[in-house]
Amino acid sequence: MIFKVNYQETKLRNPKREDTEALYLEAESEVAARELVEQNTPYNIEFVQQIDGKYLEYEKTSADFKLVEFN
């Protein structure tokens, strides 16, 4: 499954909507996606959402769409 993770780059500042970034990754579940990001980045996760169907196709048209792989 593909997940879109909205996050702030640091946990040290209060979140600001204008600074929200997104990354896309493949994981077994929403919990697994959250764990991958928490273990491999310093990001402050705001929201994790499974994307599929037409929404996934729409996201793929974005220049920013790239699946992130953590080792």
Secondary structure, 3 states (H helix, E strand, C coil): CEEEEEEECCCCCCCCHHHCEEEEEECCCHHHHHHHHHHHCCCEEEEEEEECHHHHHHHHCCCCCCEECCC
